[in-house]
Amino acid sequence: MNFKVYQMDIKNAFLNGKLNEEVYVAQPPGFVDPKFPDHVYKLNKALYGLKQAPRAWYDTLSTFLLSKGFVRGKIDSTLFLKKYPKHIFLVQIYVDDIIFGSTNPKLCEKFELLMKSEYKMSMMGELIFFLGLQIKQSEKGIFINQGKYVHEMLKKFDLTSCTPMKTPMARDGNGTGMGRVLIIPVPYPIMKPCPIPGPVPSGIPLSNNHWGHGVGFGNSRRDRVFLPSLPMAPPLTLDKDSKGKSVDVTLYRGMIGSLLCLTASRPDIMYSTCLCARYQAEPKESHLTAVKRIFRYLKGTPNLGLWYSKDSGFDLTAYSDSDFAGCKIDRKSTTGGCHLLGGKLVSWTSKKQNSVSTSTAEAEYVAAGICCAQVLWLRNQLQDYDIQLSKIPIYCDNTSAIAIANNPVLHSKTKHIEVRYHFIRDHVMNGDIELHFVPTEYQLADLFTKPLDVTRFNMLISELGMLNPDD
């Protein structure tokens, strides 16, 4: 598919907005009417600084696009589409920045002329930088990273000369190795179909015809490079450290804020960043050390990013995982999940659950419900592109959680689970989604629930499509 994305910028965008409310302003200095010095002006159009200005601009622009035959997205109100028999044209707006693309280059040229006829704008050409993301488009696909932002962060916090680390968070007391992350490219999927080990409760849809349902490593030496060593030692987690030495709150929060911005293209630091973000109220030296380790990891992998090939399909899959009582303060579990479109990562999450789970099955079931909600949102998004999906697979490594979702009966060990998490049962019964078992060692969402050793960490980020252009 020859789909190119371009960018344009609207000059003085807010001044084009038409106000629906009555807004009055004081007479500005130098323009005071000597006859009526106490009078005020009534605005006919929006000005910068008005709280109504962004909405007024959006309403004006959307009205113009709709009048030209575009259709607004049902889920994303900033998306506008125009469909042709053999082509599609997409427009995405973010305040005064507009990105657009089509499978037909001539449609992009026509859109540029259309916008120039209505607004003062500057055409910025092919999309290469947007909202902090660096985008590189090629004939084979699109590569997204934030290498420039990483270098700015290291400079801002005076960490340009720090020693690189292999992982963003130590897995145990010995997990402080130094060096760069080595991503070994393979020309084929690392994971290959194999029979599912062990018995599984009846009623659970399982299959071995897809590498995500039941997986194993190949026998070649090239495959065995990624084989994780199991069993593993318990992971190292942070605690409140009430007796530790306090650090500068402003500095700590600034570092966390910068890292959270970076997670837009770096799922590899999602878990470690979100974990450290829990201690922003009273950060200690131990917390700052953990944050600095993330920066040291970034020092070794500044250009790591996500690769989206143009030959990928539109099949939607998801992986759901959870730890159990991982937070040492309130004993709540952490939900982790990732969602892939055509085998390419498009959404990921790592978040502490709102309630305390009494078992691993409950924690995994709650995580599956959260993952299901995101899957349904993505499915609804795809409907705007005329992509209809059903029986979307969610891969979970807990058979008890799968059984709870597939068997909606009252049980003494599950009756206390909040009602909002049970909606997954309806979607399983309706055939919207299917829960499948995947062995823990091949659970891709493992990256978002716990610290990992370097071998497993590298395997997971590689499987999720993260590449380093420098390697």
C-alpha positions as CSV (number, residue, x, y, z in Angstrom):
1,M,0.0,0.0,0.0
2,N,1.5,3.3,-1.1
3,F,0.3,5.5,1.7
4,K,2.2,8.7,2.4
5,V,1.5,11.1,5.3
6,Y,1.9,14.9,5.0
7,Q,1.7,17.8,7.5
8,M,0.5,21.4,7.4
9,D,0.2,24.2,9.9
10,I,-2.6,26.7,10.1
11,K,-1.4,30.3,10.8
12,N,-3.2,32.1,13.6
13,A,-5.7,29.3,13.7
14,F,-7.7,30.5,16.7
15,L,-8.4,33.8,15.0
16,N,-10.6,31.9,12.5
17,G,-12.9,30.6,15.2
18,K,-16.5,32.0,15.3
19,L,-18.0,32.5,18.8
20,N,-21.4,31.2,19.7
21,E,-21.4,32.9,23.1
22,E,-21.4,36.6,24.0
23,V,-17.9,37.6,25.1
24,Y,-16.8,41.1,26.1
25,V,-13.3,42.4,26.7
26,A,-11.9,45.6,28.1
27,Q,-10.7,48.3,25.8
28,P,-7.0,47.6,25.2
29,P,-4.4,50.4,26.0
30,G,-4.0,52.8,23.1
31,F,-7.5,52.0,21.7
32,V,-9.6,53.5,24.5
33,D,-12.6,55.5,23.2
34,P,-12.3,59.0,24.8
35,K,-16.1,59.4,24.7
36,F,-16.8,56.1,26.3
37,P,-13.7,55.1,28.4
38,D,-15.8,52.8,30.6
39,H,-17.3,50.8,27.7
40,V,-16.2,47.3,26.7
41,Y,-15.9,45.6,23.3
42,K,-18.1,42.7,22.1
43,L,-16.0,40.1,20.3
44,N,-17.2,38.9,16.9
45,K,-14.5,36.2,16.6
46,A,-12.2,34.3,18.9
47,L,-8.9,35.6,20.3
48,Y,-5.9,33.8,21.7
49,G,-6.4,33.5,25.4
50,L,-10.1,32.8,25.4
51,K,-11.1,29.5,26.9
52,Q,-13.6,29.2,24.0
53,A,-11.0,29.7,21.3
54,P,-9.8,26.0,20.9
55,R,-13.4,24.8,20.6
56,A,-14.4,27.6,18.3
57,W,-11.6,26.8,16.0
58,Y,-12.4,23.1,16.0
59,D,-16.1,23.9,15.2
60,T,-15.1,26.2,12.3
61,L,-12.6,23.7,10.8
62,S,-14.9,20.7,11.2
63,T,-17.8,22.6,9.6
64,F,-15.7,23.4,6.6
65,L,-14.4,19.9,6.2
66,L,-17.9,18.4,6.5
67,S,-19.2,20.8,3.9
68,K,-16.6,19.5,1.5
69,G,-17.7,15.9,1.8
70,F,-15.6,14.6,4.7
71,V,-17.1,12.3,7.3
72,R,-16.2,12.7,11.0
73,G,-14.9,9.6,12.8
74,K,-17.5,8.0,15.1
75,I,-15.0,7.4,17.9
76,D,-12.3,10.0,17.2
77,S,-13.9,13.4,16.6
78,T,-10.5,14.8,15.3
79,L,-10.5,12.2,12.4
80,F,-12.1,13.1,9.1
81,L,-12.4,10.6,6.2
82,K,-13.3,10.7,2.6
83,K,-13.8,7.4,0.8
84,Y,-13.5,6.7,-2.9
85,P,-14.1,3.5,-4.8
86,K,-10.4,2.5,-4.8
87,H,-8.8,5.0,-2.4
88,I,-9.3,6.6,1.0
89,F,-8.2,10.0,2.3
90,L,-7.6,10.7,6.0
91,V,-7.3,13.9,7.9
92,Q,-6.2,14.1,11.6
93,I,-6.3,17.5,13.3
94,Y,-4.5,18.5,16.5
95,V,-5.3,22.2,17.3
96,D,-3.5,24.0,14.4
97,D,-1.5,21.0,13.2
98,I,-3.0,18.9,10.5
99,I,-1.7,15.6,9.2
100,F,-3.2,13.9,6.2
101,G,-2.6,11.1,3.8
102,S,-4.0,8.9,1.1
103,T,-3.3,6.0,-1.2
104,N,-3.6,8.4,-4.1
105,P,-1.0,11.3,-4.1
106,K,-3.3,13.5,-6.3
107,L,-5.9,13.6,-3.5
108,C,-3.2,15.1,-1.2
109,E,-2.5,17.8,-3.7
110,K,-6.2,18.6,-4.0
111,F,-6.5,18.9,-0.3
112,E,-3.6,21.2,0.0
113,L,-5.2,23.6,-2.6
114,L,-8.5,23.3,-0.8
115,M,-7.1,24.4,2.6
116,K,-5.0,27.2,1.0
117,S,-8.2,28.6,-0.5
118,E,-9.8,28.9,2.9
119,Y,-7.0,29.5,5.4
120,K,-3.6,31.0,5.7
121,M,-1.3,28.0,6.1
122,S,2.1,26.6,5.5
123,M,2.7,23.2,3.9
124,M,5.4,21.3,5.8
125,G,5.8,18.5,3.3
126,E,6.1,14.8,4.3
127,L,5.5,14.1,7.9
128,I,8.8,13.8,9.8
129,F,8.1,15.3,13.2
130,F,4.8,15.4,15.1
131,L,4.0,16.0,18.8
132,G,7.5,15.1,19.8
133,L,7.6,11.9,17.6
134,Q,10.2,11.5,14.9
135,I,8.7,9.7,11.9
136,K,10.7,8.2,9.1
137,Q,8.6,7.0,6.1
138,S,10.0,4.6,3.5
139,E,8.6,2.3,0.8
140,K,8.7,-0.6,3.3
141,G,7.0,1.1,6.3
142,I,7.2,3.7,9.0
143,F,9.6,4.0,11.9
144,I,8.7,6.0,14.9
145,N,11.1,7.1,17.7
146,Q,12.0,10.0,20.0
147,G,15.8,10.0,19.8
148,K,16.0,13.7,19.7
149,Y,13.9,14.0,22.9
150,V,16.0,11.4,24.7
151,H,19.2,13.4,24.0
152,E,17.4,16.6,25.3
153,M,16.3,14.8,28.5
154,L,19.8,13.5,29.2
155,K,21.2,17.0,28.7
156,K,18.5,18.6,30.8
157,F,19.1,16.4,33.8
158,D,22.9,16.4,33.4
159,L,23.1,12.7,32.6
160,T,24.9,12.8,29.2
161,S,28.0,11.1,30.6
162,C,26.2,8.4,32.6
163,T,27.1,4.7,32.1
164,P,24.5,2.8,29.9
165,M,22.5,-0.1,31.3
166,K,21.1,-3.1,29.6
167,T,17.6,-2.9,31.1
168,P,15.5,0.0,32.6
169,M,15.1,-1.7,36.0
170,A,17.1,-4.1,38.0
171,R,15.4,-7.5,38.3
172,D,17.3,-8.6,41.4
173,G,20.3,-7.5,43.4
174,N,22.7,-8.5,40.7
175,G,20.8,-6.9,37.8
176,T,23.1,-3.9,37.4
177,G,25.0,-5.0,34.3
178,M,26.2,-2.3,32.0
179,G,26.2,-2.0,28.2
180,R,23.9,-1.5,25.3
181,V,20.8,-3.5,24.5
182,L,21.5,-6.0,21.8
183,I,18.6,-6.6,19.5
184,I,19.3,-9.6,17.3
185,P,17.3,-9.4,14.0
186,V,15.6,-12.6,12.8
187,P,13.9,-13.0,9.4
188,Y,11.0,-15.0,10.8
189,P,8.9,-15.1,14.0
190,I,10.8,-16.4,17.0
191,M,7.9,-18.2,18.4
192,K,6.5,-21.3,16.5
193,P,3.4,-23.4,17.0
194,C,3.5,-26.2,19.5
195,P,1.0,-28.2,21.5
196,I,-0.3,-26.5,24.6
197,P,1.3,-28.0,27.7
198,G,-0.8,-29.3,30.6
199,P,-4.6,-29.7,31.1
200,V,-6.9,-26.8,30.5
201,P,-10.5,-26.4,31.9
202,S,-13.2,-27.4,29.5
203,G,-15.0,-24.7,27.6
204,I,-11.9,-22.6,27.0
205,P,-11.3,-22.0,23.3
206,L,-7.8,-23.2,22.7
207,S,-6.0,-24.0,19.5
208,N,-2.4,-24.7,18.3
209,N,-2.8,-23.3,14.8
210,H,-1.5,-19.9,15.7
211,W,1.8,-19.1,17.5
212,G,0.0,-16.9,20.1
213,H,-2.3,-19.7,21.3
214,G,0.4,-22.2,22.3
215,V,4.0,-21.4,21.5
216,G,7.5,-22.7,21.7
217,F,10.9,-21.9,20.5
218,G,12.4,-23.4,17.4
219,N,15.4,-25.8,17.5
220,S,17.9,-23.7,15.6
221,R,20.8,-22.1,17.5
222,R,19.6,-18.7,16.1
223,D,16.3,-19.2,18.0
224,R,17.8,-20.4,21.2
225,V,19.6,-17.1,21.6
226,F,16.4,-15.7,23.2
227,L,15.5,-18.7,25.4
228,P,14.8,-17.4,28.9
229,S,16.3,-19.1,31.9
230,L,13.4,-20.5,34.1
231,P,12.6,-20.5,36.9
232,M,13.6,-16.9,37.8
233,A,14.3,-15.2,41.0
234,P,11.6,-13.0,42.5
235,P,11.8,-9.5,41.0
236,L,13.0,-6.5,42.9
237,T,10.3,-3.9,43.6
238,L,10.3,-0.5,45.1
239,D,8.6,0.4,48.4
240,K,7.8,3.6,50.2
241,D,11.2,3.7,51.9
242,S,10.0,5.9,54.7
243,K,13.4,5.9,56.5
244,G,15.3,6.8,53.3
245,K,16.8,10.2,52.6
246,S,14.4,12.6,50.8
247,V,15.3,14.1,47.5
248,D,14.2,17.2,45.6
249,V,10.5,16.7,44.8
250,T,10.6,19.1,41.8
251,L,13.6,17.3,40.2
252,Y,12.0,13.9,40.7
253,R,8.6,14.9,39.3
254,G,10.3,16.6,36.4
255,M,12.2,13.4,35.5
256,I,9.0,11.3,35.8
257,G,7.1,13.8,33.6
258,S,9.8,13.6,30.9
259,L,9.8,9.8,31.0
260,L,6.0,9.6,30.7
261,C,6.2,11.7,27.6
262,L,8.7,9.3,26.2
263,T,6.4,6.3,26.8
264,A,4.4,7.4,23.7
265,S,7.0,5.5,21.6
266,R,8.9,3.5,24.2
267,P,6.9,0.6,25.6
268,D,10.2,-0.8,27.0
269,I,10.2,1.8,29.8
270,M,6.5,1.8,30.4
271,Y,6.5,-0.4,33.5
272,S,9.6,1.0,35.2
273,T,8.4,4.6,34.6
274,C,4.9,4.0,35.9
275,L,6.3,2.2,39.0
276,C,8.6,5.1,39.8
277,A,5.7,7.5,39.3
278,R,3.9,6.1,42.3
279,Y,6.4,7.7,44.6
280,Q,6.2,11.4,43.5
281,A,4.6,12.6,46.8
282,E,7.7,11.8,49.0
283,P,10.5,10.5,46.7
284,K,13.6,9.0,48.4
285,E,17.1,8.3,47.2
286,S,16.2,4.8,46.4
287,H,13.4,6.0,44.0
288,L,15.7,8.6,42.4
289,T,18.3,5.8,41.8
290,A,15.7,3.7,40.1
291,V,14.7,6.7,37.9
292,K,18.3,7.4,37.0
293,R,18.7,3.8,35.9
294,I,16.0,4.3,33.4
295,F,17.9,7.3,32.0
296,R,21.1,5.2,32.0
297,Y,19.2,2.6,29.9
298,L,18.0,5.4,27.6
299,K,21.6,6.5,27.2
300,G,22.4,3.2,25.6
301,T,19.3,3.0,23.4
302,P,18.4,6.6,22.5
303,N,17.1,5.8,19.0
304,L,15.1,2.7,19.8
305,G,11.7,2.9,18.3
306,L,8.7,1.1,16.7
307,W,8.7,-0.3,13.2
308,Y,5.4,-0.6,11.2
309,S,5.8,-2.4,7.9
310,K,3.4,-1.7,5.1
311,D,2.7,-5.4,4.4
312,S,1.1,-6.0,7.8
313,G,-2.6,-6.9,7.9
314,F,-5.5,-5.7,10.1
315,D,-6.0,-8.6,12.5
316,L,-6.3,-7.3,16.0
317,T,-4.8,-9.3,18.9
318,A,-4.2,-8.5,22.6
319,Y,-2.1,-9.8,25.5
320,S,-3.3,-9.4,29.1
321,D,-1.2,-10.0,32.2
322,S,-1.0,-9.1,35.8
323,D,1.3,-9.6,38.8
324,F,-0.2,-10.4,42.2
325,A,-0.1,-8.0,45.1
326,G,3.1,-6.4,43.6
327,C,2.8,-3.1,45.4
328,K,4.4,-3.3,48.8
329,I,2.4,-0.4,50.2
330,D,-1.3,-1.3,49.5
331,R,-0.8,-4.8,48.0
332,K,-2.6,-4.0,44.8
333,S,-1.7,-5.8,41.6
334,T,-0.4,-4.2,38.4
335,T,-2.3,-4.7,35.1
336,G,-0.2,-5.0,31.9
337,G,-1.5,-5.2,28.4
338,C,-0.5,-4.8,24.8
339,H,-2.6,-4.7,21.6
340,L,-1.3,-5.5,18.1
341,L,-2.7,-4.6,14.8
342,G,-1.4,-6.8,12.0
343,G,1.2,-8.0,14.5
344,K,2.5,-4.5,15.1
345,L,2.2,-2.8,18.5
346,V,-0.4,0.0,18.6
347,S,-1.4,0.3,22.2
348,W,0.1,-0.7,25.6
349,T,-0.6,-0.1,29.3
350,S,0.8,-0.7,32.7
351,K,-1.3,0.5,35.6
352,K,-2.0,-0.4,39.2
353,Q,-5.4,-1.9,39.7
354,N,-8.0,0.0,41.8
355,S,-8.8,-2.8,44.2
356,V,-6.9,-5.5,46.1
357,S,-7.2,-8.9,44.5
358,T,-7.4,-11.9,46.8
359,S,-5.9,-14.4,44.3
360,T,-3.8,-14.5,41.1
361,A,-6.9,-15.6,39.2
362,E,-8.8,-12.5,40.3
363,A,-5.9,-10.2,39.4
364,E,-5.6,-11.8,35.9
365,Y,-9.4,-11.6,35.4
366,V,-9.5,-7.9,36.3
367,A,-6.6,-7.4,33.9
368,A,-8.4,-9.2,31.2
369,G,-11.5,-7.0,31.7
370,I,-9.4,-3.9,31.3
371,C,-7.7,-5.3,28.2
372,C,-11.1,-6.2,26.8
373,A,-12.2,-2.5,27.1
374,Q,-9.2,-1.3,25.1
375,V,-9.8,-4.0,22.5
376,L,-13.4,-2.9,22.0
377,W,-12.3,0.7,21.7
378,L,-9.7,-0.2,19.0
379,R,-12.3,-2.4,17.2
380,N,-14.7,0.6,17.1
381,Q,-11.9,2.8,15.8
382,L,-11.3,0.3,12.9
383,Q,-15.0,0.4,11.9
384,D,-14.4,4.0,10.6
385,Y,-12.1,2.4,8.1
386,D,-14.7,-0.2,7.1
387,I,-12.7,-2.9,9.0
388,Q,-15.1,-5.3,10.8
389,L,-13.7,-7.6,13.4
390,S,-15.2,-10.3,15.6
391,K,-13.8,-13.0,17.8
392,I,-10.8,-10.9,18.7
393,P,-8.3,-13.1,20.6
394,I,-7.0,-12.0,24.0
395,Y,-4.1,-14.1,25.3
396,C,-3.9,-14.7,29.0
397,D,-1.5,-17.0,30.9
398,N,-3.9,-17.9,33.7
399,T,-6.4,-20.7,33.0
400,S,-8.5,-19.9,36.1
401,A,-9.1,-16.4,34.8
402,I,-10.1,-17.7,31.4
403,A,-12.5,-20.2,33.1
404,I,-14.2,-17.4,35.1
405,A,-14.8,-15.4,31.9
406,N,-16.1,-18.4,30.0
407,N,-18.3,-19.7,32.8
408,P,-20.6,-17.0,34.2
409,V,-21.7,-18.7,37.4
410,L,-21.8,-17.5,41.0
411,H,-18.9,-18.7,43.1
412,S,-17.8,-17.9,46.6
413,K,-14.3,-17.0,45.5
414,T,-15.4,-14.6,42.8
415,K,-18.7,-13.1,44.0
416,H,-17.0,-10.1,45.5
417,I,-15.4,-9.0,42.2
418,E,-16.7,-5.6,41.1
419,V,-19.5,-5.7,38.6
420,R,-17.7,-3.5,36.0
421,Y,-15.1,-6.2,35.4
422,H,-17.7,-8.8,34.5
423,F,-18.7,-7.1,31.3
424,I,-16.0,-9.3,29.6
425,R,-18.3,-12.3,30.1
426,D,-21.0,-10.7,27.8
427,H,-18.5,-10.1,25.0
428,V,-17.2,-13.6,25.3
429,M,-20.7,-15.0,25.1
430,N,-21.5,-12.7,22.2
431,G,-18.4,-13.8,20.3
432,D,-16.8,-10.4,20.2
433,I,-13.7,-11.7,21.9
434,E,-12.1,-15.0,22.7
435,L,-9.8,-15.7,25.5
436,H,-6.8,-18.0,24.8
437,F,-4.2,-19.5,27.0
438,V,-0.5,-18.7,26.4
439,P,2.3,-20.1,28.5
440,T,3.9,-17.5,30.8
441,E,7.3,-17.6,29.2
442,Y,5.7,-16.4,25.9
443,Q,3.4,-13.8,27.4
444,L,4.2,-10.5,25.6
445,A,2.5,-8.4,28.2
446,D,5.0,-9.6,30.8
447,L,7.0,-6.6,29.8
448,F,4.4,-4.3,31.5
449,T,4.0,-6.1,34.9
450,K,7.5,-6.8,36.3
451,P,11.2,-6.2,35.8
452,L,12.9,-8.8,33.6
453,D,16.3,-10.2,33.1
454,V,18.2,-8.9,30.0
455,T,17.6,-12.0,27.9
456,R,13.9,-12.1,28.3
457,F,13.6,-8.3,28.1
458,N,15.4,-8.3,24.7
459,M,13.2,-11.1,23.4
460,L,10.0,-9.3,24.3
461,I,10.9,-5.9,22.9
462,S,12.0,-7.5,19.7
463,E,8.8,-9.5,19.4
464,L,6.8,-6.2,20.0
465,G,8.5,-4.7,17.0
466,M,11.1,-2.4,18.6
467,L,14.2,-1.8,16.6
468,N,17.4,0.2,16.9
469,P,18.4,1.8,13.6
470,D,22.0,2.0,14.8
471,D,22.3,-1.8,15.0
